[in-house]
Amino acid sequence: MTMSIETVYDAWRPESSIWSRWVKPVLFSYLTPGDLVREPDAELAREWNVSHEAQTAVLIDLPGAEGLLVALALARAGWRPIPVYNAIPFPTDDPETDLPLSITRVSRVRAITTVDLDPVLRAIVRFTPTLLDCHLPNDAPPAFVIDQNRKGMFPRSPGCFDNRSFLSTSDFPSAVFLKDHGIRSMAVIRSNMRLDDDARSVLLSWQQEQISIRFQQCWEAWDPRTWSVPGPSRLSQFWHHFGRLLGYPDHESGAFGEWRRPSSS
């Protein structure tokens, strides 16, 4: 099939789905025609025998493109992937001159970013034809996809592009909205139960309003188990609050991302 950036965007954020309003448009706005060149689809062969549950939404909390690979497996079973990536994938200006850069793969490689989102961008494009082939109905329940690496894997040194990000309850539908649209439980797909505090806050906001939280081990036999998400410890709350006070990089667009400039002193 012939793809355009609009084709990719409409596949992941169709106007006909009530859940599309929670798809973050940030990554899509950084796609270029060069990204539309098809790559080998060997990864798409991975299957997961999942039983569809119409009253269950899903939160996929996995690193990088693996979250989208799981989302594609769930799409085959009837869930609609909702990418919730709210960080800028790479810089578009020169930190020395503030002049625009050419948005090419070369400039992406040269920029040292704290969170590597290029594999996610490539996966979004590569998985688009398969997602369209799923022919999901308008009322398909959502599978929200977040990046487990969102807090960064590289040193935040001067000269790097800092695109760390965090989640908030406003990034997701409220428990009332979920229940009004037939959702009674949320299955969390992770490799373990060690939640970051921002995801914990989101899950607790649902749990406190009687949305049942369940845990599902990634790629294991489908059998989400009831999970009572524990509240954060006082020390954890302190570090979470302190980390936000130190500042996460934000861009004029409202997304996360800025150059870390050397100190002038």
Secondary structure, DSSP 8 states (H G I E B T S, - for coil): ----HHHHHHHHS-TT-GGGGGS--TGGGG--GGGGS----GGGG--------TTEEEEEEESTTHHHHHHHHHHHHT-EEEE---B-SS--B-TTT--B---SHHHHHHS-BSS--HHHHHHHHHHHHHHHHT---TT--EEEEEETTTT-SS---TTSEE------GGGS--HHHHHHTT--EEEEEESSS---HHHHHHHHHHHTTT-EEEEEETTS-S--EE-------HHHHHHHHHHHHH---B-TTSSB-EE------
